[in-house]
Amino acid sequence: MQTLTKNTIGGKEIMLNGEGFLVHAEDWDKQLAIGIAVAEGIADLTDDHWKVINFCRQTAQNSKSPTLRQITTGTGISTKTMFALFPKGPAKKVARIAGLGKPEGCV
């Protein structure tokens, strides 16, 4: 059984699983994304951040975020740039910010 925690991010009360992913996808909105980004150490979401976030939300299957390879191919943003935009694990970090589940293949 996975541990769930109640958190307040951006003034909104949400449930996160033990790895910090949103439990209820319907709780997601852009303000929550901004709050999660700040909690993840990203102070400002640029147009490139939103390009990636929106791509992930549009292509997610069963609330599972696309892999890093799918993101770079689909957005045209390089892996190097992804690590600059979402430091220390871009696939997981963008999935959290986009309100999606953990990408397949991530440990």
N, C-alpha and C positions, 0 to 999 in steps of 0.2 A: 504494500500500500504506500502510495506516494504522499509525502508531506505537503500540505497546502498552507500558505500563509496569507493573511489579510494585510494589505498594504494601502497606504494612501499616497497616491502619486498625482501631482498636479491638482490637488483638491478632490480627487476622485478615489473612492474606496474600491479596490480590486482584489481579486484572488490570484496568487501566483503559485506555480508548483515549486517543488524543491530546487529546480534549476533556474527559476526566475522567469519562466514563460507564463504568459497570460492563460488562465484556466478557461475563462468565458470570452470567446472571441467577440461576442456582441458588445463587450465593454469598451472595445477599441474605438478611439477617435483621434483626430490629429493633435488635440491638446494633450491627450494621454501619451501619444508618441513623443511629443516634445519633453514631457516629464520623464519618461523612461530614458530618453536620450541623455538628459542631464544626469540622471542616476547612473548611466553607463559611462559618464565622463565626456559626453559630447555636448558642448555648451550651445552650439548653434547648428541647426539643420539647414544645409545649403540646398540649392536646386539639385545638385548631384545626389545628396542624401535622399531627397524626396523622389528622385528618379528611380533609385534602387528600392526604396520602401514601396512605392506604388507598383513597380514591376513585381515585387515579391507578393504583394497583396492580390494582384491581378492573376498571377500564375500559380498561386498556392493550391494544392490539392488536398482536400480533407484537413484543412488548417495546417498542413505541413509546408514549411518554407522551402523554396527551391535551394539546390546546392550552390556553392560558390561558383562552380563552373557554369551552371545554368544562368546564374545572375550575370556573370561577366559576359557570357555569350549573348544573352538577351538584351543587356543594356549597352554593350559596347564599352563598358568601363573596365579597365584593366585590373588584374589581381593586385598589382602594386598600389593602384589608386584605391581599391577597396580596403586594403590594409591601412591606408592613410585616412580614409573616411570613417572606418569602423575598426579602430586599433584592437589588437589582441583577440582575434577570432571574429572576423567580419561576418561570416555566415550566421553564427549564433547571435551576435549582437544585433544585426539587422532583423533577424527573426523576432527577437524580443521587442525591439522598437516597433516593428510592423504588427505586433500582436498575434504572431503565428507560433506554431509549435516548432520544436527543434528540428532542424534540417536532417534528412536521412544521411547517414554516414558520419555525423558529428559525434565525437566522444565526449 
